[in-house]
C-alpha cells in the first residue's frame, strides 16, 4: 500500500529504535504519555514496546472518545431510542459501551430499539432524509476530529430544513483534557509525565498552535505524531531529545498533515455551530471546565438535548473498575483487579475495554502475553 | 387424458407460498428446477432420501453441513449457489476426504424472483459438476415475505477418507509449520464492498472455490499432514486460535510472510478491519511436521489454487496457548480471538 507501508517499515523502525537507545540516558526514566487512543492502538498492534529501551515507558492517555464518555450520556442515548422512539444513529464503537442496568446500545437494539450504526455523520443525515416521517437523532461523540463532520450535517440539515433531525452533542476538546492531566499531577497517585506524544488527527483540525500555551504553562514537551508506528517511534525519539536538552517545545512530526494553523474551514464551521460548555463530565476525569461543546442557540432546533429535554444524570462507574485511574495514566491496565478476569472485550465492565483504542482493550487484545512472562 | 401443465415462468415469476406447500406447484418446481439442473439418477428417483452403495472396503466417511445466508446473494466472483457447494465440499475436504454426495435444502422467501433462483440453481449445478459431486437429495420450504432474506441454502456433504489419513487438531505438535494456500481476505472484502451502506469501488473478487483437489495433491505428497481447516468466518486468526486451544500449544506467525493482496490490505485499512480476521471461501490453513513443510509448500504452489501458498509460522511451546505475531515493524503482539463482529474504528 503506497503511502502506508512506508510508515510501517521494519528497517527504519530498527534504525530509530537504535537511535533512541543511544540517546536515552540510562540513569533516568522517560515517562511519555501518548494522548490518543489511536497511538495506544498503534503501539500495541505493531508491538512497538519491544523496540524501546526499558527506561522509556509509554503511559496511555485519555484520548479514546468512547472511553471518556460517561455512563450517564450513554443512558440518555438509550432513553432517546427506547422512550422517544427515535432512530438513533451512532458510530459503531459506542454500541458496546456498558450503560446502567446492564444495558448498552447493542442490547437496547436487540430489545427492539431502532439504533443504527453509521460510518459517518453524513450517513445519519441520509437516514433522516430517507425517513422523513421519523425522528432521527445523531449521537455525536469524539474529539475535534469528528466535530467538523457533525457541524457540517447541522448546517446541511438547516439548509434542507429537516424538521425531525437533531444531534445529541457530546463532542469534547483535547487541550482541556491535557491541562486536566497536568493539574491532576498533584494527586499523590499520579505518575509524573515527562512529555506528550500529541494528537494526530485532532491536530489536523486544530493545528499545532493550541499546544503552545500548554507547553509554556507546564514546561513539558509535546510532539505531534501521526498514527503510523514509524510516526510514533520518531516522535518518541524527538521527545527524548527534547527532554535530554531540557527543552519543552511543541514539535510537529506529522508535518504531512498538520500545520500550525490547522484546518481553518473546519474550525470556522465548528465555531458557527458550536459553543463552549461551562463544564462537562468525563469518565475518569470527572467534571472538566471548558472541555466540551454544545450546539449554539441559533441551531437549537437541531439540539436533541433541548428537543427531548435530556437532563444529564451522573452515574458512578462499576466499583471494581479502574478506568478512571487508567484514563488519567495513574494506573496500567494490568493493575486493575478485574482486567482479563471478569472484564474482557467480550464482557467489558469498563469503557477502556470496549473500543479497540481503549488502553485495556489494546493491552488485552495485543499485549497480554507480556504479563505472563 | 394428459392434462397440460403450464411451464413455470422463470422470466417473470416469483416464489409464492404454494411452492413450499407440498402440492402440485412444489412438485413442478422440483421437477423443472432442481431435478432438471442438478440432473442425476439418484435425485431423479425422488425418494424421501437418496439410497446408494459405498465402494467396498470404503473405510471411514466424513459428513459435514453448512448453512449459507450470504448477503448480497450475488457478489463479485460468485453467488450463494456456488458458495453453498464450495462451502460444504471444503468442510468435507478439510477432513482429508474425497467428497461424494451433497444434499441441498432451500428456504425461499415469498416474492423472490424465480429468474434469480434459476441463476442460483444453475450456478450451484455447475459448481457441483466441476467438483464432481452429485446433489442427490434436498428440501424446499417457503417463508412469508419479510421472514427470510431471499434465499438460504443448507448443504450437507459426505465423503470418503483415504486409508492412512488422520487429520485432527490433536496431532499438532511443537515445531509444526503453519501454511496457508494463498491470498487472505478476498471473499470478505468482496462481500463488504457490495453491502448497500458501504459501496466502494474495487476489483477484488471472492475466492470461492472447492479445495478437495488441492487437498488430494497435498495428501499424496505428505500423507502425514497433521490438520487442515478452511479459514472462513473469522479468518486466519480464528482458525489459529481454535487450533491453539484444541492443541494446548502456542503459535507464532510472521506478518511479513502472510500473503494479502494490496487491494485487500487497502480496503481493510480504510474500513478499520484486520485482514487476518476477514473471511475466505477458497483458502486453507495446513499444519505439518517441520521436515515436511518445504515439500508441502512446493506441491501447493504447483496447484492452481495454491499458487500463492506460504509458510507463515510455527507451533511453539506456550502454556497459555496464545497466538502471537512477529510484526513486520519488528515487535511482537497477540493475534486474539475476534471479539463480536469486526467493527470499524471511528478516528
Contacts between the chains, C-beta under 8 A, distances in Angstrom:
chain1	res1	chain2	res2	distance
A	1	B	262	5.6
A	1	B	265	5.4
A	1	B	266	5.1
A	1	B	269	6.5
A	4	B	266	7.7
A	4	B	269	6.3
A	8	B	328	6.2
A	8	B	329	5.5
A	9	B	329	7.7
A	10	B	256	7.8
A	10	B	327	7.9
A	10	B	328	5.4
A	10	B	329	5.4
A	10	B	330	4.5
A	13	B	329	5.2
A	13	B	330	5.0
A	14	B	330	5.9
A	17	B	330	7.5
A	38	B	347	6.9
A	41	B	345	7.8
A	44	B	333	6.4
A	45	B	327	7.6
A	45	B	333	6.2
A	46	B	327	5.0
A	46	B	329	4.1
A	46	B	331	5.6
A	46	B	333	7.2
A	47	B	325	8.0
A	47	B	326	7.8
A	47	B	327	4.8
A	47	B	329	6.6
A	47	B	330	7.2
A	47	B	331	2.0
A	47	B	332	4.6
A	47	B	333	4.4
A	48	B	329	7.0
A	48	B	331	5.5
A	49	B	331	6.7
A	50	B	330	7.0
A	50	B	331	3.9
A	50	B	332	5.6
A	51	B	329	7.9
A	51	B	330	5.8
A	51	B	331	5.9
A	65	B	346	6.9
A	65	B	347	6.9
A	66	B	346	7.9
A	91	B	346	4.3
A	92	B	343	4.1
A	92	B	344	5.5
A	92	B	346	7.3
A	93	B	343	6.4
A	93	B	345	6.7
A	93	B	346	5.3
A	95	B	343	7.3
A	96	B	340	6.9
A	117	B	343	7.8
A	119	B	197	7.4
A	119	B	198	7.0
A	119	B	344	6.1
A	123	B	197	7.0
A	142	B	346	6.4
A	142	B	347	6.1
A	143	B	347	7.4
A	145	B	347	4.4
A	146	B	346	6.5
A	146	B	347	5.8
A	201	B	347	5.6
A	229	B	329	5.0
A	230	B	329	8.0
A	345	B	339	4.0
A	345	B	340	7.9
A	346	B	339	5.6
A	346	B	340	7.5
A	355	B	345	7.7
A	356	B	272	7.9
A	356	B	343	7.9
A	356	B	345	6.0
A	357	B	345	6.8
A	364	B	336	7.5
A	365	B	334	6.6
A	365	B	336	4.8
A	365	B	339	7.4
A	366	B	333	4.1
A	366	B	334	5.3
A	366	B	336	7.4
A	367	B	333	6.5
A	367	B	334	6.8
A	368	B	334	6.5
A	369	B	320	7.0
A	369	B	322	4.9
A	369	B	324	6.0
A	369	B	332	7.7
A	369	B	334	5.3
A	372	B	320	5.6
